[in-house]
Amino acid sequence: MRKLKLDELNRATVDEFKAQDKLPVAVVLDNVRSMHNIGSIFRTSDGFAVEQICLCGITAQPPHREIEKTALGATQSINWTYYETPLQAVEQLRKDGYQIIAIEQAENSTMLHEFKPTEDGKYAFIFGNEVNGVSDEVMQVTDACIEIPQFGTKHSFNIVVSAGIVLWDFFAKMAI
């Protein structure tokens, strides 16, 4: 087995990426405080070719050195918009035909492995603040809630890990 070199990976240029088909997903960051988490979610979103990221509330915006440390340039490839509140993002995404889905531990949530996306659907996945999760006002207006099963002693996954798990699961289900 031999590791591939960077020039063997045949990655798209930023212009090619912007023109290619995207996963029908908007990632919504509801008051995410860590710029390293924000940058990592940009990079993960680039890896799965999501349509857009919505940065809301206290979530920092590019360009910023601390975001770029983990984004590694993904802020140039992913379309993103800033909203003063996550409710403004939800309202716009709903108008644009997205199903609004919180990624949270909540009553009546759907376990991730039981979530069945439709082939022609568009989905906005809302990831919340590192301490408080998805805000209560957003939880009141979601169409659904997905929960990632957990079996250890900790109460939650890091937001970046959650985003990676959810986006991979969605990609795998859509690719089948």
C-alpha positions, 0 to 999 in steps of 0.5 A, spaced: 500 500 500 502 506 498 499 513 500 497 518 494 501 524 493 497 531 493 498 531 486 495 524 485 488 526 488 485 530 482 482 535 487 477 540 483 480 547 483 475 552 487 472 554 480 471 547 478 468 546 485 463 552 485 461 549 478 460 542 480 453 539 483 453 539 490 450 535 496 443 538 497 445 541 504 445 547 508 449 547 514 447 552 519 451 554 525 447 557 531 451 561 535 458 557 534 463 560 539 470 557 537 473 559 530 477 553 530 470 549 530 467 554 524 474 553 520 473 545 521 466 545 519 468 549 512 473 544 511 468 538 512 463 542 508 468 542 502 469 535 503 462 533 502 461 539 497 455 542 501 451 547 497 452 553 503 453 554 510 449 559 514 453 563 520 448 566 525 449 570 531 456 570 535 458 565 529 465 568 527 465 570 519 471 569 514 476 572 513 479 570 520 486 567 521 483 563 527 478 560 522 483 559 516 487 555 521 483 549 520 479 551 514 485 551 510 482 555 504 475 552 504 472 559 506 474 560 498 470 554 496 464 554 500 458 559 499 456 562 506 452 567 508 451 571 515 445 572 519 444 576 525 439 570 528 439 563 526 431 564 526 433 569 520 437 563 516 431 558 518 426 563 515 430 564 508 432 557 508 425 555 508 423 559 503 428 556 499 425 549 500 429 546 505 427 542 510 429 544 517 433 539 521 436 540 528 442 536 530 440 535 537 438 531 543 431 532 544 424 528 545 421 525 539 428 526 535 429 521 530 436 517 531 440 518 525 441 511 523 433 511 522 433 518 518 431 517 511 432 523 506 428 523 500 432 523 493 429 530 491 429 533 498 433 539 500 436 539 507 438 544 512 442 541 518 442 546 524 448 545 529 448 549 535 453 552 540 458 548 543 455 549 550 448 550 549 446 546 543 441 548 538 437 554 541 430 553 544 427 558 539 430 554 533 428 548 536 421 551 536 421 552 528 424 546 526 421 540 521 425 535 525 430 533 529 436 528 528 440 525 534 446 521 534 446 515 538 451 515 543 454 510 548 459 513 553 459 517 559 460 524 555 453 528 554 455 530 547 460 529 541 464 535 539 460 540 534 465 538 528 465 531 530 457 531 529 457 535 523 462 530 520 458 524 522 451 527 519 454 529 513 457 522 512 451 519 513 447 523 509 452 523 503 452 515 504 444 515 504 444 519 498 449 515 494 445 509 494 
